[in-house]
Amino acid sequence: MKRLFISMLMVMAVTAIKAQAVYSCEYTSDADVKVYVSDYKSDADLVVYKCDYKSDARGNEGLWYFCKYKSDAKKKIYFTKYKSDAHLVIYFSKYKSDAGWKNKSKQHLMY
């Protein structure tokens, strides 16, 4: 029983590690979250760093890996033209160390 519980915890941990693999949808109806990209870091709910490898996109810390296929992603996002249409406002950073939540009340959107 104890081994089963530990195995289940490990499976859940692996799933959580891959939480920031995202796919950019072409249609808003396909998306889990609508996202607006801000030109200013100060306007963002989340500062995002684009990872080159899926293994680098871990947790819910703003480290995103863009998948080629919808089925590989944990979250499907749609980029909106207008801030008012978005659930989440992000800013893309050039630096991995900048990634993270600025508005933690919206953190549940990417779980």
KEBAKE-936200 format. One record per residue (C-alpha): x negated, y, z; residue number from 1. Coordinates in steps of 0.2 Angstrom, whole numbers, always signed. Layout:
% residues N
R  east north    up   i
R     X     Y     Z NUM
...
END
This chain:
% residues 111
R  east north    up   i
R    +0    +0    +0   1
R   -14   +12    +4   2
R   -23    +8   -12   3
R    -7   +12   -22   4
R    -5   +29   -13   5
R   -23   +33   -17   6
R   -21   +28   -35   7
R    -6   +39   -36   8
R   -15   +54   -29   9
R   -29   +51   -42  10
R   -17   +51   -56  11
R    -9   +67   -50  12
R   -26   +75   -48  13
R   -31   +71   -66  14
R   -15   +78   -72  15
R   -18   +94   -63  16
R   -35   +96   -69  17
R   -29   +97   -87  18
R   -15  +110   -83  19
R   -23  +124   -94  20
R   -23  +115  -110  21
R   -11  +126  -121  22
R    -4  +126  -138  23
R    +1  +142  -147  24
R   +19  +139  -154  25
R   +25  +147  -170  26
R   +43  +149  -163  27
R   +49  +156  -147  28
R   +61  +142  -144  29
R   +47  +129  -144  30
R   +38  +138  -130  31
R   +38  +135  -111  32
R   +31  +152  -108  33
R   +32  +168  -118  34
R   +15  +178  -117  35
R   +10  +196  -121  36
R    -8  +200  -123  37
R   -13  +217  -116  38
R   -27  +228  -121  39
R   -31  +232  -103  40
R   -36  +221   -89  41
R   -27  +232   -77  42
R   -10  +228   -85  43
R   -12  +209   -84  44
R    -4  +196   -73  45
R   -18  +184   -78  46
R   -35  +186   -85  47
R   -39  +172   -97  48
R   -55  +165  -103  49
R   -55  +154  -119  50
R   -64  +138  -116  51
R   -73  +129  -130  52
R   -70  +112  -122  53
R   -54  +104  -115  54
R   -64   +98  -100  55
R   -68  +116   -95  56
R   -50  +121   -94  57
R   -46  +115   -76  58
R   -33  +119   -63  59
R   -23  +135   -64  60
R   -37  +148   -64  61
R   -35  +156   -81  62
R   -47  +145   -90  63
R   -38  +140  -106  64
R   -42  +128  -120  65
R   -31  +130  -136  66
R   -26  +113  -142  67
R   -24  +109  -161  68
R    -9   +98  -158  69
R    +7  +101  -147  70
R    +6   +84  -140  71
R   -11   +87  -132  72
R    -6  +102  -122  73
R    +1  +104  -105  74
R    +9  +121  -109  75
R   +16  +128  -125  76
R   +15  +146  -126  77
R   +22  +159  -138  78
R   +14  +176  -141  79
R   +26  +190  -141  80
R   +24  +207  -150  81
R   +32  +216  -135  82
R   +28  +216  -117  83
R   +46  +217  -112  84
R   +49  +200  -120  85
R   +36  +191  -111  86
R   +36  +180   -95  87
R   +17  +183   -93  88
R    +5  +197   -97  89
R   -13  +191  -100  90
R   -29  +199  -105  91
R   -43  +189  -114  92
R   -60  +191  -106  93
R   -77  +188  -114  94
R   -83  +182   -97  95
R   -78  +166   -88  96
R   -81  +174   -71  97
R   -67  +186   -74  98
R   -54  +173   -76  99
R   -40  +172   -63 100
R   -23  +178   -57 101
R   -20  +196   -53 102
R    -1  +194   -50 103
R    +0  +177   -40 104
R   +19  +178   -40 105
R   +19  +172   -58 106
R    +7  +158   -55 107
R   +21  +145   -56 108
R   +23  +148   -74 109
R    +8  +139   -79 110
R   +10  +124   -67 111
END
